Amino acid sequence: MRGLAEFVMRGRWQALAVAVLGAGSLLFGWVSAAAIALVTLRKGLADGGWLVLWALLPAVLAAWISGDSGSVLLLLGTFFLAVVLRYSVSLSLAMIASVAVGAVSGLSLLAFSDAFLAEVVAVFGEVLTQLEASIPVEEGAQVVLSRPTALQVAGILAVGNAAVAVLSLLLGRWWQSLLYNPGGFAQEFQALRLSRTWLLLLLATALLFWSAGSEWVGWSAIAAVPLTAWGFALVHARAKLRGRGKGWLTGVYLLWLLIDPAKFMLIGLVIADAWIDFRSRWQQSADNGAA
């Protein structure tokens, strides 16, 4: 990864090559987005914007062919987060901005990618039909699983785009730290803490989507994207304080990935941390133990 970051920062054309080559691919779009984030964070709006404009060419072409504008939304969303971080110098504010990225992504899909959403809904319908047929039931009985609507699918994709944009931004920030401030990203990430004001605004946003109707419930997960990032920042801070290694962190990530209650527990820790400030308590306990 360091080698790729060094290549990106070697010159404008090297950065352009990385940004353009992965821009039209769902598999490598995050690499292009991270390269754009790195250049924006290091060199500013003009250089990052120039890179985005060129990277959008293959992304728009891929969107025109497939109908999926995910790559376009990812590049623009990550660039926006990088601009926020560059000029606010606040990783917390950039995480908050991911909610706007998710909401705009979902609304853009509804406005410009209705044919693509219809195809995704049809695919879901076929899969669910096959699943219904495979479920053993008594003779005469029938299993009917609810089908997602285009609005629900757009919400799922919006959450995914916001999450990948955040990950791409964090990767770009990590690359920047590797090249110019070794160890700085770890300290910055571990220090992330959500204020009560922002927490209440995020909860209000989630509640707004939740109360809008059953089709909007999934959209409330957009607010969970920054909350999850803060949760893992808290986990990393705990691991650093307790001297835990990569194996312990990997176990936490796997637990979060495979067990749904772990996701809610992580968000619950972030909510509690806004009032309790776990880091201060952990540090005080460690200092008392050392004494």
C-alpha positions in Angstrom: 0.0 0.0 0.0 2.8 2.4 0.8 4.3 1.8 -2.7 1.0 2.7 -4.3 0.7 5.9 -2.2 4.3 6.9 -3.2 3.4 6.2 -6.9 0.3 8.4 -6.7 2.3 11.3 -5.1 5.2 11.0 -7.5 3.5 13.3 -10.0 0.2 14.4 -11.6 0.2 11.8 -14.3 0.9 8.9 -12.0 -2.0 10.0 -9.8 -4.2 10.3 -12.9 -3.3 6.8 -14.0 -4.4 5.3 -10.7 -7.5 7.4 -10.5 -8.6 6.7 -14.0 -7.8 3.0 -14.2 -10.0 2.0 -11.3 -12.7 4.7 -11.7 -15.0 2.7 -13.9 -14.7 -0.5 -11.9 -16.9 -1.5 -8.9 -14.1 -3.8 -7.8 -11.3 -1.1 -7.8 -13.3 2.1 -7.6 -12.3 2.5 -3.9 -8.6 2.6 -4.9 -9.3 5.5 -7.3 -11.4 7.2 -4.6 -8.6 6.8 -2.0 -6.0 8.2 -4.5 -8.3 11.3 -5.1 -8.6 11.7 -1.3 -4.8 11.5 -0.8 -4.1 14.2 -3.5 -6.9 16.4 -2.2 -5.7 16.2 1.4 -2.1 16.8 0.4 -2.4 19.3 -2.4 -5.8 20.9 -2.1 -9.0 21.5 -3.9 -7.6 22.4 -7.3 -5.4 19.3 -7.8 -8.0 17.0 -6.3 -10.8 18.5 -8.5 -8.7 18.1 -11.6 -8.2 14.4 -10.8 -11.9 13.9 -10.1 -12.9 15.4 -13.5 -10.7 13.0 -15.4 -11.6 10.0 -13.2 -15.3 10.7 -13.8 -14.9 10.1 -17.6 -14.6 6.3 -17.3 -17.0 6.2 -14.3 -19.7 8.1 -16.3 -19.1 5.8 -19.3 -19.5 2.7 -17.1 -22.7 4.2 -15.6 -24.1 4.9 -19.1 -23.4 1.3 -20.2 -24.6 -0.5 -17.0 -27.0 2.0 -15.6 -25.2 1.8 -12.3 -23.9 5.2 -11.2 -22.3 3.8 -8.0 -18.7 4.6 -9.2 -19.6 8.2 -10.0 -21.3 8.7 -6.6 -18.3 7.1 -4.8 -15.7 9.3 -6.5 -17.8 12.5 -5.9 -18.6 11.4 -2.3 -15.1 10.7 -1.3 -13.8 13.9 -2.9 -16.4 15.8 -0.9 -15.3 14.2 2.3 -11.7 14.9 1.5 -12.5 18.6 0.9 -14.3 18.7 4.2 -11.4 17.2 6.0 -8.8 19.3 4.2 -10.4 22.6 5.1 -11.9 21.8 8.5 -8.9 19.7 9.7 -11.6 17.7 11.6 -11.9 14.0 10.9 -15.1 14.0 13.1 -16.7 16.6 10.8 -15.7 14.5 7.7 -17.5 11.5 9.3 -20.6 13.6 9.9 -20.5 14.7 6.3 -20.8 11.0 5.2 -24.5 11.2 6.2 -25.0 13.9 3.5 -23.1 11.7 1.0 -25.4 8.7 1.7 -28.6 10.8 1.5 -27.5 12.5 -1.8 -26.4 9.1 -3.2 -29.7 7.5 -2.5 -31.7 10.4 -3.9 -29.5 10.5 -7.0 -30.2 6.8 -7.7 -33.9 7.4 -7.4 -33.7 10.4 -9.8 -31.3 9.1 -12.4 -31.0 5.3 -12.1 -34.6 4.1 -12.0 -34.0 1.5 -14.7 -31.0 0.1 -12.7 -33.0 0.0 -9.5 -35.8 -1.9 -11.3 -33.3 -4.5 -12.5 -32.0 -4.9 -8.9 -35.5 -5.3 -7.6 -36.2 -8.0 -10.3 -33.1 -9.9 -9.3 -34.1 -9.8 -5.6 -37.5 -11.0 -6.7 -36.1 -14.0 -8.6 -33.8 -15.0 -5.7 -36.7 -14.8 -3.2 -38.9 -16.8 -5.5 -36.3 -19.6 -5.6 -35.9 -19.3 -1.8 -39.7 -19.7 -1.3 -39.8 -22.8 -3.5 -36.9 -24.4 -1.5 -38.5 -23.9 1.9 -40.3 -27.1 3.1 -44.0 -26.4 4.0 -47.1 -28.5 4.6 -49.2 -29.4 1.6 -51.4 -26.6 0.6 -49.4 -24.0 2.5 -47.4 -21.3 0.8 -44.4 -19.2 2.0 -44.4 -15.6 0.7 -41.4 -13.4 1.4 -41.7 -9.7 1.1 -40.1 -8.1 -2.0 -37.9 -4.9 -1.6 -39.1 -1.9 -3.5 -36.9 0.5 -5.6 -36.9 2.9 -2.7 -35.7 0.3 -0.2 -32.9 -0.8 -2.6 -31.8 2.8 -3.1 -31.5 3.1 0.7 -29.4 0.0 0.9 -27.1 1.3 -1.9 -26.9 4.7 -0.3 -25.7 3.2 3.0 -23.1 1.2 1.1 -21.8 4.2 -0.9 -21.5 6.3 2.3 -19.6 3.5 4.0 -17.2 2.9 1.1 -16.6 6.7 0.8 -15.7 6.8 4.5 -13.3 3.8 4.1 -11.7 5.4 1.0 -11.2 8.7 2.8 -9.6 6.9 5.8 -7.4 4.9 3.4 -6.3 8.2 1.8 -5.7 9.7 5.2 -3.6 6.7 6.2 -1.6 7.0 3.1 -0.9 10.6 3.8 0.2 9.7 7.3 2.5 6.9 6.0 4.3 9.3 3.7 4.4 12.6 5.6 3.5 11.9 9.3 4.1 8.3 10.4 1.9 7.3 13.2 -0.2 10.5 12.9 -3.3 8.7 11.5 -3.4 6.2 14.3 -3.4 8.9 16.9 -6.0 11.0 15.0 -8.3 8.0 14.5 -8.1 6.7 18.1 -8.9 10.2 19.4 -12.2 10.4 17.5 -15.0 11.1 19.9 -18.6 12.1 19.1 -20.0 15.2 20.8 -23.4 15.1 22.4 -24.8 17.7 19.9 -23.7 15.7 16.9 -25.0 12.5 18.5 -28.5 14.0 19.0 -28.5 15.3 15.4 -27.6 11.8 14.1 -30.2 10.1 16.2 -32.8 12.7 15.0 -31.8 12.0 11.4 -32.2 8.2 11.9 -35.6 8.8 13.7 -36.7 11.0 10.8 -36.1 8.3 8.2 -37.6 5.6 10.6 -40.8 7.5 11.1 -41.3 8.3 7.3 -42.7 4.8 6.6 -41.6 1.2 6.2 -39.9 1.9 2.9 -37.6 4.5 4.5 -36.6 2.5 7.5 -33.4 1.2 5.8 -32.3 4.7 5.1 -31.9 5.3 8.8 -28.8 3.2 8.6 -27.0 6.1 6.9 -26.7 7.7 10.3 -25.1 4.5 11.5 -22.1 4.9 9.2 -20.3 7.6 11.1 -21.4 6.0 14.4 -19.8 2.8 13.4 -16.5 4.6 12.4 -16.5 6.2 15.9 -17.1 2.8 17.4 -14.1 1.3 15.8 -12.0 4.3 16.8 -13.1 3.6 20.4 -12.1 -0.1 19.9 -8.7 0.9 18.5 -8.1 3.3 21.4 -8.9 0.5 23.9 -6.5 -1.9 22.1 -3.7 0.7 22.1 -4.2 1.4 25.9 -4.3 -2.3 26.7 -1.5 -3.3 24.4 -3.7 -5.6 22.2 -2.3 -6.8 18.9 -3.7 -7.1 15.4 -5.1 -10.5 16.3 -7.4 -9.0 18.9 -8.6 -6.3 16.5 -9.2 -8.8 13.7 -11.3 -10.8 16.1 -13.4 -7.7 16.9 -13.9 -6.9 13.2 -14.9 -10.5 12.5 -17.3 -10.5 15.4 -18.9 -7.2 14.1 -19.1 -8.6 10.6 -20.7 -11.9 11.4 -22.9 -11.2 14.4 -25.6 -8.5 14.0 -26.0 -7.8 17.8 -22.3 -6.8 17.8 -23.2 -3.9 15.4 -25.8 -2.5 17.8 -23.4 -3.0 20.7 -20.7 -1.0 19.0 -23.2 1.9 18.3 -24.4 1.6 21.9 -20.8 2.1 23.1 -20.5 5.3 21.0 -23.7 6.7 22.4 -22.6 5.9 26.0 -19.1 7.4 25.3 -20.7 10.7 24.5 -21.6 11.0 28.2 -19.2 8.7 29.9 -15.9 9.4 28.0 -14.4 5.9 28.2 -11.0 7.0 27.1 -10.5 9.3 30.1 -11.7 6.6 32.4 -9.5 4.0 30.8 -6.5 6.3 31.0 -7.2 7.2 34.6 -7.5 3.5 35.5 -4.2 2.7 33.7 -2.4 5.6 35.5 -3.7 4.4 38.8 -2.6 0.9 38.0 0.8 2.0 37.0 1.1 4.0 40.2 
